[in-house]
Amino acid sequence: MDVVISAARERLFGSGGAVDFSALFPALNRALAASIVQRRWFGSKARTIRDVAATDWFPLTPDACLLLVRVDYAKGDAETYAIPLGLARSAAGEGPAGNVATSDTPLIARLVITPGDESAVLYDAMADAAVARRWLEMIAGGQEIAGRHGRLVGARQKRFDALRGTAAVPLEPRILQAEQSNSSILFGDRLILKLFRRCEAGVNPDVEVTSYLTTRLGFSHVPPVAGTIEYQRPGEAAVSLAVMQGFVANHGDAWRHTLGRLDDFFKRVAALPGGGRSGANFPDEAMVPDEPLLATAERAIPALATELIGPYLAEAELLGRRTAELHLALATETDEADFKPEPITPSDQRSFYDTSSRLIRETFMQLTERLVALTPAVRVSAERLLGLEGAIQNRFRAWIDRPVSGLRTRVHGDYHLGQVLWTGRDFMIIDFEGEPARPMAERRLKQSPLRDVAGMLRSFDYATGAALESLAAADTGQDSTEAAERRAAREAWARVWHVWSSAAFLRSYLARTAGASFLPERQHDLGWLLDEFLLEKAVYELRYELNNRPDWVPIPLDAVLALAATPSGGD
């Protein structure tokens, strides 16, 4: 925080002592421009910002407000983000007080109040307890707050009282620090509120789909919706700003649970006899069949793989079954146009091809621009991939030449291990807003449910990549030859875990959805669709990591190379 703003006391504080945040503009806009690019939820770090300006603001407490901030770029469409903003005053020579002084609270600017020597800080107030209680009050009471151009509107759903519990028991707010594109607050052990940081016109799919599943269909493996907050402006579509749901007691998400199971797996592998001086054991090549995953899913799992992977095989099967049940629920016949299953038409296929072609083109352009920033080893792989752009584009042309059977339905849209909670005995599916890099209209489109299946299968690959990197970090400073041999052995065993965990998930999913209207009629088409969705998802992941987490680029980069080199399961 190196931005300093000066403000006149008489303009900053009204007669009642509440902060008039409009007195800080336009200097505040410059501070936001410097701060926003450092936030995890800001999704356009790779774009050049041209201007940042607050377009509306709403008082939440005497010292905090909600800002809607428009970000304009040198190229492409503008975006709007929601930023709770707080002001904390301190005496001369003292630092900021209270929760603002913690490392969990992003500071935006230092404020000098004139006349006099009083100072203050401006901070992201998402973790402010008073602000959190204001969100809860808005939803519980169906309250509205007027802004400069629009209004915030809280609304409760039928199950709010049951989910909230007795009002006599206070629900202490606590912000969740998990890495994500939005921000969440837990209220006691009853409710959880998610603030959508990126604001787009229209109902957010997370609100729309979870409400439909829990209220209309009674689907029990999604947390029920308790209420919402919208931004409404005359003559414009409402914007979903926040959703509140019932809290589900859990042991963390399936990503962390899976990493724990992988740690156990590698410990069992290390205990195998015959590791030699380096401790490196290699699996028999027959343990990883050289064939499409769809074929592997029909095979019996080798006894040694079953022993080493342990209880995770049954958990992967359970996750496959819950995924199938989600898709079957979303395929329920209904008169609601937004949820009615529809055939995949040639127009849909052309649209998917156009979208995929654009994704490939943009991703390869970004990869070219960032080559010099990659490590030498990763750069070699990236250059190999750049030479395959034409071949990958041609592969997706099958979408406009080949008929596709099965129905389109609403889907999860960004399905991976981080979007599933592990309760200790079962899975709960969360976060239906779709892939954050895609426009809202695209995220609300009906799709083949196999795109969700591909997303989860890619997540298994991500988990093995993360586990391997963690183990490699532990080898730092050791003999390089032995460390390289151990890494090669671990990578081989990681393929065993990846293949058979994926096969268990897919086999369970297909068994539960056998004969479902949304699956292709022919096994041949099923294999082709699944492989195309896997490749498209890996390309999307590559673009995402280039924009947000460069250290993770090797995982999707290697996956795109492998998938591009492998004939489609339907060929």
SVG drawing of the C-alpha trace seen along z (x, -y; Angstrom):
<svg xmlns="http://www.w3.org/2000/svg" viewBox="-44 -22 68 80">
<polyline fill="none" stroke="black" stroke-width="0.4" points="0.0,0.0 1.9,-3.0 -1.0,-5.2 -1.7,-8.3 -5.0,-10.3 -5.8,-13.6 -9.3,-14.5 -10.9,-17.6 -12.6,-16.7 -15.7,-18.8 -16.3,-16.9 -15.4,-13.5 -17.6,-13.3 -21.3,-14.4 -23.2,-15.8 -23.9,-12.3 -20.3,-11.3 -20.8,-8.8 -18.1,-8.7 -19.1,-10.3 -16.9,-8.2 -17.7,-10.3 -15.4,-13.0 -12.5,-10.6 -13.1,-10.5 -11.2,-10.7 -8.1,-10.0 -9.8,-6.8 -10.1,-5.5 -6.3,-5.7 -5.8,-3.8 -8.3,-1.1 -6.4,-0.7 -3.2,0.1 -4.9,2.4 -7.3,4.4 -4.6,6.1 -3.2,7.8 -6.5,9.4 -7.1,13.1 -10.6,12.4 -9.5,10.0 -9.7,12.1 -8.0,10.0 -4.5,9.6 -3.1,10.2 -5.0,7.2 -3.8,3.6 -6.0,1.4 -6.9,-2.0 -9.1,-3.4 -10.8,-2.5 -13.8,-4.4 -16.5,-3.8 -19.9,-3.9 -22.1,-3.5 -21.7,-3.2 -24.0,-2.2 -23.5,-2.9 -23.4,0.2 -22.2,-1.1 -21.1,-4.5 -17.5,-3.6 -18.0,-1.3 -19.7,-1.1 -20.1,1.2 -18.4,-0.2 -19.2,1.0 -16.1,0.3 -15.9,0.2 -12.5,1.3 -11.8,0.3 -9.1,1.9 -6.9,1.0 -8.6,3.8 -11.9,5.6 -15.0,5.0 -15.0,3.3 -15.8,5.3 -17.4,4.3 -16.3,5.5 -17.8,5.3 -15.5,4.0 -16.7,3.5 -14.7,0.4 -14.0,-0.5 -12.3,-3.5 -10.4,-3.0 -9.1,-6.0 -6.1,-6.1 -4.4,-8.6 -1.4,-10.5 1.6,-8.3 -0.4,-5.0 -1.1,-2.3 -4.6,-1.2 -6.6,0.4 -8.7,3.5 -9.1,6.2 -7.6,3.8 -4.1,4.4 -4.2,8.1 -2.6,9.6 -5.9,11.0 -7.3,7.5 -6.1,6.0 -5.2,2.3 -6.0,0.0 -4.6,-3.4 -3.4,-5.6 -5.7,-8.6 -4.5,-11.9 -7.4,-14.0 -6.9,-17.8 -6.8,-20.0 -4.9,-18.4 -2.7,-15.4 -5.3,-12.5 -4.6,-9.6 -6.6,-6.6 -6.5,-3.7 -8.9,-2.5 -9.3,1.3 -11.3,4.1 -14.0,4.5 -15.1,8.0 -13.8,9.2 -15.4,6.4 -17.9,8.0 -20.3,5.0 -20.4,5.2 -21.1,8.9 -24.0,8.4 -25.4,5.8 -25.5,8.4 -27.4,10.8 -29.8,8.0 -30.5,7.1 -31.5,10.7 -33.4,11.4 -35.5,8.3 -35.7,7.9 -34.1,4.5 -33.0,2.1 -30.2,-0.5 -30.3,-3.4 -27.2,-4.3 -26.3,-7.1 -27.9,-5.3 -29.4,-2.1 -30.3,-0.2 -29.2,3.0 -32.2,5.3 -32.0,8.1 -34.5,11.1 -35.0,14.2 -36.2,17.5 -38.7,19.8 -36.2,21.9 -34.4,18.9 -35.9,19.2 -35.2,22.9 -31.6,22.5 -30.9,19.4 -32.2,21.0 -33.5,19.1 -32.8,15.3 -32.0,15.5 -28.7,17.2 -26.2,14.7 -24.4,15.9 -20.8,14.6 -19.4,13.9 -16.1,15.2 -14.5,14.7 -13.3,17.8 -9.7,17.5 -9.9,20.1 -8.4,19.1 -11.3,18.4 -12.6,15.8 -15.3,14.6 -15.4,13.9 -17.3,15.9 -18.5,15.3 -19.5,18.0 -22.3,17.1 -21.9,19.4 -22.5,22.9 -25.8,22.1 -25.3,19.9 -22.6,18.9 -22.7,15.8 -20.8,15.5 -20.2,12.1 -19.7,12.2 -16.8,10.0 -17.2,9.7 -20.7,8.3 -22.5,9.0 -26.1,8.2 -28.5,11.1 -29.1,13.7 -25.9,15.5 -26.0,19.3 -25.0,20.1 -28.2,18.5 -30.3,19.8 -29.2,23.4 -28.9,24.0 -32.3,22.5 -33.8,24.7 -32.1,27.9 -33.0,27.3 -36.3,25.5 -38.0,27.1 -36.3,30.6 -35.4,31.2 -31.9,32.3 -30.1,33.0 -26.4,32.9 -26.4,29.1 -26.5,26.6 -30.0,25.0 -30.4,21.3 -31.5,19.0 -31.5,15.6 -29.9,13.2 -28.8,9.6 -29.2,7.9 -28.2,4.6 -31.1,3.1 -31.0,0.1 -34.0,-1.3 -34.3,0.0 -31.5,2.5 -31.3,6.2 -30.7,6.9 -27.2,8.0 -26.6,10.9 -24.3,9.5 -24.5,12.2 -26.1,15.5 -26.7,17.0 -26.9,20.7 -27.2,23.2 -23.8,24.1 -22.8,27.8 -20.5,29.2 -17.5,30.6 -13.8,31.6 -12.8,29.2 -13.2,29.5 -12.5,32.6 -9.3,31.1 -7.6,31.0 -9.1,34.4 -7.7,35.8 -4.2,34.4 -4.3,36.1 -5.2,39.4 -2.4,38.9 0.1,38.3 -1.0,41.7 -0.7,43.3 2.9,42.1 3.8,43.3 2.6,46.8 4.6,46.6 7.7,45.6 7.3,48.6 7.3,51.1 10.4,53.3 13.2,53.0 13.5,49.3 17.3,49.3 19.7,46.6 17.5,43.7 14.3,45.3 12.8,45.2 10.3,47.9 8.7,48.1 5.3,49.7 4.8,52.4 3.9,50.8 0.8,53.1 -0.7,51.2 -1.4,48.2 -3.1,49.4 -2.3,47.5 -5.9,46.9 -8.7,44.3 -10.0,43.9 -13.5,45.1 -12.0,48.5 -10.0,48.5 -13.1,47.9 -14.4,51.2 -11.4,53.1 -10.9,54.6 -8.5,52.5 -5.2,54.3 -4.8,55.7 -1.7,53.7 -3.4,50.4 -6.4,51.2 -4.1,51.8 -2.0,48.6 -4.9,46.2 -6.9,47.6 -10.2,46.0 -10.0,43.3 -11.2,45.7 -14.5,46.1 -14.7,42.3 -14.1,41.7 -16.9,44.1 -19.2,42.2 -18.2,38.9 -19.1,40.4 -22.5,41.5 -23.2,38.0 -22.2,36.4 -24.5,38.6 -27.4,37.9 -26.8,34.2 -27.0,34.5 -30.1,36.7 -31.8,34.1 -30.9,31.3 -32.2,33.4 -35.7,33.7 -38.5,32.8 -39.9,29.4 -41.8,26.5 -39.3,23.9 -37.5,22.8 -34.2,22.1 -34.1,25.8 -35.9,27.7 -33.5,30.3 -33.0,29.7 -31.5,31.7 -28.0,30.7 -28.5,29.1 -26.1,28.3 -26.3,24.7 -25.2,25.7 -22.3,27.6 -21.2,24.7 -21.4,22.4 -19.2,24.8 -16.7,24.9 -16.6,21.1 -16.1,20.7 -13.4,23.4 -11.6,22.0 -11.5,18.5 -10.3,20.0 -7.5,21.8 -6.5,18.8 -6.5,16.5 -4.7,19.1 -1.9,19.6 -1.5,15.9 -1.0,15.5 1.4,18.4 3.5,16.8 3.5,13.5 4.7,15.2 7.3,17.5 10.2,15.4 8.8,15.5 8.7,19.3 11.5,21.5 13.7,23.1 12.2,26.5 8.6,25.2 9.5,23.0 10.6,26.1 7.2,27.7 5.4,24.5 7.2,24.1 6.3,27.7 2.6,26.9 2.7,23.7 3.6,25.8 0.4,27.9 -2.1,25.0 -3.2,25.8 -3.6,29.5 -5.7,28.7 -7.9,26.3 -8.5,28.9 -9.4,31.5 -12.2,29.4 -13.6,28.9 -15.3,32.3 -17.9,30.4 -19.3,28.9 -19.1,32.1 -20.2,34.8 -23.7,35.3 -23.9,35.4 -26.8,37.2 -27.9,36.6 -29.5,33.6 -28.2,30.3 -29.1,29.4 -28.0,27.0 -24.7,28.2 -22.4,27.2 -20.1,25.4 -16.8,25.4 -16.7,28.8 -13.6,29.8 -12.5,31.1 -12.5,27.6 -16.2,27.3 -17.1,30.3 -17.2,30.5 -16.2,33.7 -18.3,34.3 -16.3,37.3 -18.9,39.7 -20.3,38.0 -19.9,35.2 -21.8,31.9 -21.6,30.0 -21.2,26.2 -20.4,23.1 -22.5,23.3 -21.5,20.0 -19.4,21.5 -15.9,20.9 -15.1,17.3 -13.2,16.4 -16.4,17.0 -19.1,14.3 -22.3,14.7 -24.4,15.5 -22.1,18.3 -22.1,19.7 -25.9,19.9 -26.1,21.9 -27.2,25.5 -24.4,28.0 -23.6,31.7 -23.2,32.9 -20.0,34.6 -18.3,31.3 -18.7,31.5 -17.3,35.1 -14.3,33.9 -13.8,31.1 -13.6,33.5 -11.3,35.9 -8.9,32.9 -9.1,32.1 -7.7,35.6 -4.7,34.7 -4.3,31.4 -4.2,33.2 -1.4,35.5 0.5,32.5 0.2,30.6 1.2,33.7 4.3,34.3 5.4,30.7 5.0,30.9 7.2,34.0 9.8,32.5 10.1,29.5 11.1,31.9 14.0,33.2 15.6,29.7 19.3,29.9 19.6,33.7 21.7,35.5 20.3,34.4 20.7,37.8 18.8,39.6 16.2,36.9 15.6,37.1 15.2,40.9 12.7,40.6 10.7,37.9 10.5,40.2 9.3,43.0 6.8,40.9 5.5,39.6 5.0,43.2 3.1,44.1 1.1,40.8 -0.2,42.1 -1.3,45.3 -3.3,43.3 -4.6,40.9 -5.8,43.5 -7.5,45.8 -9.1,43.1 -10.4,41.5 -11.6,44.9 -13.4,45.6 -15.2,42.2 -16.1,42.6 -17.3,46.2 -19.6,45.3 -20.9,42.2 -21.8,44.3 -23.4,47.1 -25.7,44.6 -26.6,42.7 -27.0,45.7 -29.7,44.9 -29.9,41.3 -31.3,39.0 -28.3,36.6 -25.7,39.3 -24.9,40.2 -26.6,43.4 -23.4,44.9 -20.3,45.7 -18.2,44.5 -19.7,41.0 -19.4,41.0 -15.7,41.6 -15.2,38.9 -17.2,36.3 -15.4,37.0 -12.0,36.6 -12.9,33.4 -14.2,31.9 -11.0,33.0 -8.9,31.2 -11.0,28.1 -10.9,28.0 -7.2,28.3 -6.8,25.4 -9.1,23.3 -7.0,24.2 -3.8,23.2 -5.2,19.8 -6.4,19.4 -3.0,20.3 -1.2,18.0 -3.4,15.1 -3.5,16.0 -1.0,18.7 2.0,18.9 3.7,21.5 0.8,23.9 1.2,23.6 3.1,26.9 0.1,29.0 -2.4,28.0 0.5,27.5 1.6,31.1 -2.1,32.2 -2.8,30.3 0.3,31.9 -0.7,35.4 -4.3,35.0 -3.4,33.4 -1.1,36.4 -3.7,39.0 -6.4,40.0 -9.9,39.3 -11.7,42.1 -14.2,42.1 -11.7,42.5"/>
</svg>
